[in-house]
Amino acid sequence: MMKKKQKRQQPVKKDEKKPATLGDLLNQDIMQKLKAQQQELKEEEEKKKQEDLLRKKEEQRLREKNKSFEELLSESNMDWKKFK
């Protein structure tokens, strides 16, 4: 039987510092810009949700304000017959 020779690869040292290439710098810059843009979009979406919530509350308040006495009476949970 013949033993096959195993080639051992030199382990790559992680501590070796490679000089930063232009591609690495561009990628970091692009990633930072994308993260900033993502954050801005999240903030805009949150602001939009808040404005929508405020608008809905205002619409509800105006609807309540403009209800007639009959509508308010019909929505009441009280049994008005008890008060006669």
Beta strands, then each sheet from edge to edge (+ up, - down):
end
